[in-house]
Amino acid sequence: MEFLLLFHQVLVERSADETVTKVLPEKSQGKVLQATVVAVGCRSKGKGGEMQPVSVKVRDKVRLPEYRGTEVVLDNKDYFLFRDGDILGKYVD
């Protein structure tokens, strides 16, 4: 059975977090996690109600807040579902 994401949902696989920072001292940082995007929904609703594409794509590396997301087990593997707007940012080359 296939699992399809709807609207603004993003399915990620968490990875080991690196604790390197050049901007904030470690004390003032909340714990965030790095993940790889595995699947994305088709669209998200903009402020004016118009539909917009989700801001990340499959294989993007993203940063996530520690205490958000819904754990999902698919094919005996752990993933997490996030809303597009809850993702803190993505890494670019």
ZADO-1210 file (C-alpha; in nm, 4 decimals, padded with zeros to 6 digits):
<atoms>
<atom x="00.0000" y="00.0000" z="00.0000" code="MET" pos="1"/>
<atom x="00.1293" y="00.3467" z="-00.0905" code="GLU" pos="2"/>
<atom x="00.1156" y="00.6466" z="00.1476" code="PHE" pos="3"/>
<atom x="00.0403" y="00.9798" z="-00.0252" code="LEU" pos="4"/>
<atom x="00.0884" y="01.3119" z="00.1502" code="LEU" pos="5"/>
<atom x="-00.1815" y="01.5753" z="00.1252" code="LEU" pos="6"/>
<atom x="-00.1529" y="01.9532" z="00.0979" code="PHE" pos="7"/>
<atom x="00.1398" y="02.1065" z="00.2892" code="HIS" pos="8"/>
<atom x="00.2735" y="01.7936" z="00.4625" code="GLN" pos="9"/>
<atom x="00.6429" y="01.6991" z="00.4440" code="VAL" pos="10"/>
<atom x="00.7707" y="01.3510" z="00.5350" code="LEU" pos="11"/>
<atom x="01.1296" y="01.3449" z="00.6632" code="VAL" pos="12"/>
<atom x="01.3838" y="01.0950" z="00.7886" code="GLU" pos="13"/>
<atom x="01.5832" y="01.2339" z="01.0797" code="ARG" pos="14"/>
<atom x="01.9611" y="01.2101" z="01.0766" code="SER" pos="15"/>
<atom x="02.2374" y="01.2652" z="01.3305" code="ALA" pos="16"/>
<atom x="02.2560" y="01.6297" z="01.4351" code="ASP" pos="17"/>
<atom x="02.5782" y="01.8259" z="01.4098" code="GLU" pos="18"/>
<atom x="02.6430" y="02.0601" z="01.7027" code="THR" pos="19"/>
<atom x="02.8477" y="02.3168" z="01.5138" code="VAL" pos="20"/>
<atom x="02.7364" y="02.6785" z="01.5413" code="THR" pos="21"/>
<atom x="02.8921" y="03.0031" z="01.4304" code="LYS" pos="22"/>
<atom x="02.6029" y="03.2344" z="01.5139" code="VAL" pos="23"/>
<atom x="02.4562" y="03.1557" z="01.8568" code="LEU" pos="24"/>
<atom x="02.6218" y="03.0281" z="02.1736" code="PRO" pos="25"/>
<atom x="02.5211" y="02.6706" z="02.2500" code="GLU" pos="26"/>
<atom x="02.3245" y="02.7752" z="02.5612" code="LYS" pos="27"/>
<atom x="02.0920" y="03.0036" z="02.3684" code="SER" pos="28"/>
<atom x="02.0071" y="02.7495" z="02.0994" code="GLN" pos="29"/>
<atom x="01.6997" y="02.5308" z="02.1175" code="GLY" pos="30"/>
<atom x="01.7649" y="02.1758" z="02.0089" code="LYS" pos="31"/>
<atom x="01.6989" y="02.1318" z="01.6386" code="VAL" pos="32"/>
<atom x="01.7403" y="01.8299" z="01.4193" code="LEU" pos="33"/>
<atom x="01.8654" y="01.7672" z="01.0694" code="GLN" pos="34"/>
<atom x="01.6586" y="01.5525" z="00.8346" code="ALA" pos="35"/>
<atom x="01.6261" y="01.4493" z="00.4726" code="THR" pos="36"/>
<atom x="01.2979" y="01.5098" z="00.2910" code="VAL" pos="37"/>
<atom x="01.1509" y="01.1793" z="00.1735" code="VAL" pos="38"/>
<atom x="00.8171" y="01.2991" z="00.0294" code="ALA" pos="39"/>
<atom x="00.6117" y="01.6189" z="00.0012" code="VAL" pos="40"/>
<atom x="00.2450" y="01.7018" z="-00.0425" code="GLY" pos="41"/>
<atom x="00.1293" y="01.8835" z="-00.3518" code="CYS" pos="42"/>
<atom x="00.0494" y="02.2360" z="-00.2295" code="ARG" pos="43"/>
<atom x="00.0152" y="02.4704" z="00.0659" code="SER" pos="44"/>
<atom x="-00.2278" y="02.7554" z="00.1163" code="LYS" pos="45"/>
<atom x="-00.0808" y="03.1063" z="00.1025" code="GLY" pos="46"/>
<atom x="-00.1852" y="03.4047" z="00.3160" code="LYS" pos="47"/>
<atom x="-00.4403" y="03.5176" z="00.0576" code="GLY" pos="48"/>
<atom x="-00.5857" y="03.1681" z="00.0230" code="GLY" pos="49"/>
<atom x="-00.4051" y="03.0920" z="-00.3036" code="GLU" pos="50"/>
<atom x="-00.2360" y="02.7549" z="-00.3413" code="MET" pos="51"/>
<atom x="00.1456" y="02.7555" z="-00.3501" code="GLN" pos="52"/>
<atom x="00.3967" y="02.4755" z="-00.4048" code="PRO" pos="53"/>
<atom x="00.5568" y="02.3300" z="-00.0919" code="VAL" pos="54"/>
<atom x="00.8897" y="02.5054" z="-00.0194" code="SER" pos="55"/>
<atom x="01.1064" y="02.1897" z="-00.0091" code="VAL" pos="56"/>
<atom x="01.1544" y="01.8947" z="-00.2409" code="LYS" pos="57"/>
<atom x="01.2562" y="01.5307" z="-00.2046" code="VAL" pos="58"/>
<atom x="01.6229" y="01.4843" z="-00.0979" code="ARG" pos="59"/>
<atom x="01.6519" y="01.8378" z="00.0475" code="ASP" pos="60"/>
<atom x="01.8392" y="01.8534" z="00.3785" code="LYS" pos="61"/>
<atom x="01.6370" y="02.0530" z="00.6326" code="VAL" pos="62"/>
<atom x="01.6524" y="02.1741" z="00.9944" code="ARG" pos="63"/>
<atom x="01.3618" y="02.0915" z="01.2249" code="LEU" pos="64"/>
<atom x="01.2485" y="02.2004" z="01.5707" code="PRO" pos="65"/>
<atom x="01.2866" y="01.9310" z="01.8359" code="GLU" pos="66"/>
<atom x="00.9305" y="01.9096" z="01.9633" code="TYR" pos="67"/>
<atom x="00.7186" y="01.9163" z="01.6502" code="ARG" pos="68"/>
<atom x="00.6182" y="01.6627" z="01.3937" code="GLY" pos="69"/>
<atom x="00.4169" y="01.3437" z="01.4022" code="THR" pos="70"/>
<atom x="00.5975" y="01.0118" z="01.4122" code="GLU" pos="71"/>
<atom x="00.4936" y="00.7739" z="01.1335" code="VAL" pos="72"/>
<atom x="00.6140" y="00.4169" z="01.0780" code="VAL" pos="73"/>
<atom x="00.6115" y="00.3042" z="00.7147" code="LEU" pos="74"/>
<atom x="00.7569" y="-00.0291" z="00.6058" code="ASP" pos="75"/>
<atom x="00.9046" y="-00.0734" z="00.9564" code="ASN" pos="76"/>
<atom x="01.1017" y="00.2516" z="00.9271" code="LYS" pos="77"/>
<atom x="01.0552" y="00.5652" z="01.1422" code="ASP" pos="78"/>
<atom x="00.9675" y="00.8927" z="00.9717" code="TYR" pos="79"/>
<atom x="00.8236" y="01.2245" z="01.0867" code="PHE" pos="80"/>
<atom x="00.5502" y="01.4385" z="00.9321" code="LEU" pos="81"/>
<atom x="00.5854" y="01.8165" z="00.9461" code="PHE" pos="82"/>
<atom x="00.3837" y="02.1014" z="00.8059" code="ARG" pos="83"/>
<atom x="00.5799" y="02.2955" z="00.5475" code="ASP" pos="84"/>
<atom x="00.5698" y="02.6066" z="00.7685" code="GLY" pos="85"/>
<atom x="00.7216" y="02.4245" z="01.0697" code="ASP" pos="86"/>
<atom x="01.0484" y="02.3487" z="00.8887" code="ILE" pos="87"/>
<atom x="01.3124" y="02.5973" z="01.0068" code="LEU" pos="88"/>
<atom x="01.5193" y="02.6033" z="00.6883" code="GLY" pos="89"/>
<atom x="01.6972" y="02.3995" z="00.4251" code="LYS" pos="90"/>
<atom x="02.0633" y="02.3581" z="00.3367" code="TYR" pos="91"/>
<atom x="02.1798" y="02.4787" z="-00.0035" code="VAL" pos="92"/>
<atom x="02.5096" y="02.4142" z="-00.1818" code="ASP" pos="93"/>
</atoms>
